[in-house]
């Protein structure tokens, strides 16, 4: 028997911290792609472009992205009417998560990652690569832009037609 998406509700598990069960929702696809956009080092890791990652870039964003992942994971997106109020809540939760002792942070991060990738990291990344291939094909190389074309102008033209807020010359090459 099939069910509707509303019957599922948001995924929720708990993480016991200081004897209290904290609700954990995981990181949604929207938040996951937001993280990749906000943190180029994380995107480079996902794309296996290790040459683009310097110790300085990783150390500069590493702690913040880990704290943000945990804060997103404990913030129920469906409780907020708009992105601004959701981001305010995530930022507030970041301060609380950052104040936790490292042992609790590690435990919380594990539960958030398990909620985000219930089948594990390998199947998650495999599915992402399958979706990526649907959009950019299998012939993409590190020289291709984020839209999978080798011409920056062609990518920019596509975005200009798709989003009136994008202006010519504002895109930077991602490689």
MARZA-824965 format. One record per residue (C-alpha): residue in one letter; x, y negated, z. Coordinates in steps of 0.001 Angstrom, whole numbers, plus 500000, padded with zeros to 6 digits. Each point is the difference from the previous one (the first is absolute). Layout:
% residues N
AXYZ ...
% end
This chain:
% residues 175
X500000500000500000 X501438496657498996 X499858496882502160 X500182496295499269 X502989497911500961 X497900498359502727 X499564503403501641 X503756500271500437 X500525496711501777 X503475498646500579 X502568502655500876 X500813499847503657 X502291501857502295 X501485499006503322 X503409499497501527 X500364500278503753 X501970497072501415 X500294499452503745 X497212502511500535 X497561498194497701 X498842501193496574 X500685497363497386 X497948500219496780 X502182500451496921 X498608499540496488 X503091500278497835 X501000497677497174 X497486499557497178 X501029499929496353 X499378496249499904 X502276499448502986 X502580502429498630 X500313498057496743 X500037496735501947 X503013501330501940 X501792500915496777 X499338496518498630 X501047498189503170 X503132502074500622 X502094500543496848 X502388502314501905 X497101502350500754 X498982499912496366 X503558500777498918 X500034503013502336 X496704501278498576 X501299499520496456 X503315501637500925 X501916496875498941 X502526500382502771 X502520497755498230 X497660497065500698 X500066500585503752 X502710498346502020 X500543500606503692 X499224496324500545 X496656500172498172 X499003503154501850 X500985498622503405 X498243496710499308 X496620501613499308 X500318503433501612 X498760499136503479 X497231497738498718 X498639502501497482 X499985502824502563 X498134497814502506 X497594498865497250 X499334503614498941 X499089500898503570 X497832496884500406 X498155500705496740 X499558503604501099 X498182499008503189 X497853497265498442 X496631501168498670 X499666498126496692 X496229500557499844 X499506497943503175 X501035496762498224 X497924498050497509 X502894498524498043 X503719500405499388 X500924496926502025 X498390501263503218 X501450503465499372 X503511498549499565 X499582497956503203 X499120503210501860 X502972501871498487 X502342497161501007 X498602500061503539 X500458503781500146 X503588499608498732 X500869497998503106 X498515502684502254 X501666502872498122 X503355498182500039 X499808499781503795 X499555503772500442 X503018502011501152 X501802501804497165 X498720503432501080 X496393498917499617 X500778498261496709 X501521503179498559 X496996502027501150 X497562497464498551 X501899499793496704 X499839503792499647 X496227500044500561 X499452497064497600 X502048501749497303 X498135503277500566 X496674498147499679 X501242498221496864 X501403503129498340 X497955502899501433 X501577502501497587 X503541498705500577 X502337497625498182 X500851502215497016 X496394500489498786 X499305496298500659 X502955498866497887 X499169502576497332 X496458498607499708 X501352496440499812 X502372501032497223 X497139501669498138 X497965496803500182 X503016497893499027 X500564502211496961 X496401499422498943 X500723496265499772 X503599499777498824 X500584503367498366 X502867502349500572 X502544497993498014 X500367497134502452 X503523499175501021 X501503497746502660 X500185497260497337 X496222499927499582 X497896497365501640 X497355500708502606 X497460500590497225 X502186502541498264 X500989497943496981 X503544499087499051 X498999496489499031 X499480497493502784 X497869497929497658 X497657502868499223 X499495500675503736 X499475496324500663 X497494499742497132 X497976502863501481 X499924498319503411 X499154496612498514 X496961501514498312 X499030502008503094 X500551497354502671 X499512496276499341 X502006499237503172 X503183501386498433 X501900497371498026 X502610500569497335 X503552500198501315 X499018500921503565 X500634503718499734 X503354501394501000 X501480503114498545 X499807503010502328 X502672502567499315 
% end
